Amino acid sequence: MAAIPKVAPRTVPAIRPRLEVWLWAFMRVSGVLLIPLAFGHLAIMHIINNVHDINACFVYYRWNVLFWWRVYDALLLFLAYIHGLNGLRHVIDDYVHHPGWNQALKGVAFIGGALVIVIGTIALIGGVRVAALPAGCPPPG
Amino acid sequence: MAGSEVVLPEEARKRWRALEWAWTPGAGLGRVLQEIPQYRGRIHQWAWVANRVAGLGTLLFLTIHILDTALVYFAPTWYEHAIALYRHPLFGLGELILVGCVLWHGLNGLRITISDFRPRLWAAEIQARLILWTVVAFLALYIPTFFIMGNTILQKGILGR
């Protein structure tokens, strides 16, 4: 039985939140926000409507006639994708212990993820280019 | 005794080394997949495995989905082709799996978040009950969803082709 060393009680400074703590908080906050956002998105796109109803004109009316859906989709894009990328970082840290591979994979995930978010943001701001569609979009109603 | 250390049996040492030096992503993953059924973490472990698989699956689809929706700006005519692909029954099956993934990841994540802010709930017996309630909530939401979506896939995707 090893002797337990006697250590004088000491006070430790309070932990100042650093990156990892902020990311933990982000995962909780974005996760809770994503429950109504993502479940609502699924209900609208897969239950109330379905992939047979959806086309470029559907997206056009959703984004242009009902502007707030763009805000909704922007929230989904940023919250869900950053939440997912941080989750991927945890998975890489769990399974890939070789320092080089670990850094390389996380680098690829970060750069690729940033690119996807940029592409998504451009499309969200640019909207549907109806003029490029052969038939255009008929007016609603 | 001073200076003594616990030495693990040879087999355990090998397993640890394999996990530590999973030096190619593939080799490490194979070893991890072997370890999962050996670690008897009961329902808690399976909730975690399902959460991870569902999260990765959702991230994969999310990447594809952001890029295909971006086509409405970059190449609207291609967007119509992409959507036509999604109407195939095989993608319908993927859609069912995706909705299940998002539902489980959301409900299970809610359990984890609530437990994080009420640490007493992290007791293993309480967690086992909470996970069972999460499964009940998942089934209550997923079974009707499965039939509604399955009906659409059957009517429009398979019979209406």
Interface residues (C-beta under 8 A of the other chain):
Chain A: A2 A3 R28 G31 V32 L34 I35 A38 F39 L42 H46 I47 N50 V51 H52 I54 N55 A56 V59 Y60 L77 A80 Y81 G84 L85 G87 L88 V91 Y95 V96 H97 H98 W101 L105 V116 I117 I119 G120 I122 A123 G126 G127 V128 R129 V130 A132 L133 P134
Chain B: M1 A2 S4 L19 E20 W21 A22 W23 T24 P25 G28 L29 V32 R52 G55 L56 T58 L59 L62 T63 I66 L67 T69 A70 L71 V72 Y73 F74 A75 P76 T77 Y79 E80 I83 Y86 R87 F91 G92 E95 V99 V102 L103 G106 G109 L110 T113 D116 T145 I148 M149 T152 K156 G157 G160
